[in-house]
Amino acid sequence: MNRSTIRLAQVLSELFPDVASTQRIMASVGMEASRILGEQSPLNRWYAIVNECEKAVLLPQLVAAAMAEYPEHSVLRAWGERTP
């Protein structure tokens, strides 16, 4: 992960800190939540999710799902502008 993906994980952990909201975002991206969710901090959970999305080329979908709930968030908007 590079600096910008680490920052994305940090932002997502702040916006979606609980398991239910994490599951909702993961489902909208098409990821299986049981692979990643568990007894871990929101930040560690989102690091794992962003890492998996990066490997599966799903970061644009992840950002779009988060932007659907927080369309004015500056970090999400910056990510949204850089993805096709």
N, C-alpha and C positions, 0 to 999 in steps of 0.2 A: 504494500500500500504506500502511496505517496502522500505528501502533505495534504493535498486537497481531499483525497479520499478519507484520510484520518479526520480532517475537519468535518467532512460530511457525516461520518459516524458519530462524532461528538454532538453535532447539531441534532441528528436523529435521536440520540439517546436523551437529549433534553426535551425534544418535542413529543416523543413517544416512549416514556420511561417505563410504562407498565406492560405486563405480558399481553393483556387484551389488545392494546393499541398496536403492539408489535405484531401480533398475529393478524390483525386486520390489514396492516400494510403488506405483510408477507403474502397473505392470500391474494391481495389485489395484483401482486407481481407474479403470482403463480408458483411461489416457493412453498415447500413443505416445512411447516413451522416446527414439527417435532425433531427435525435434524439439528436445529440450532437452539431452540428454547430450552431452558433448564435453570438451575439455580446458579445464576451468575448476575453480576451487576448489569444495569442497562447499557453502560458504556461497553463492556466486554461483549454483550449480546449483539449490539449494533456493529462493533468491529467485525464480528464473525459474519453478520448478515451482509455488510458492505463488501467484505472480502469474497464471500460466495457469489454475490451479484456481479462483482467485477470479473470473476472467473467465468461466469455463465453469460456475460455480456448483457446483464439485466440492469445496469446502473441507470440508464435512461428511464426505464419503467419504474424503478424504485423512487427516483427523484420526482417523476410525474405523480406517483401515488401520494408522496408526502406533500407536494405542491397543491394537490387537490384540497388538502385540509389547511395548508398554510401558504396561500398563493403569493403573499407579500414578503415572505421571509427572504432576506437578502442572499444568504448562502444558497438556498434552494433555487432562487431565481438565477443566480450566477451559474449553477450547474445546469439548469434548464436551458439557458442560452447557449451553453457550449455543447449540448447534445442534439443530434439531428431529430 
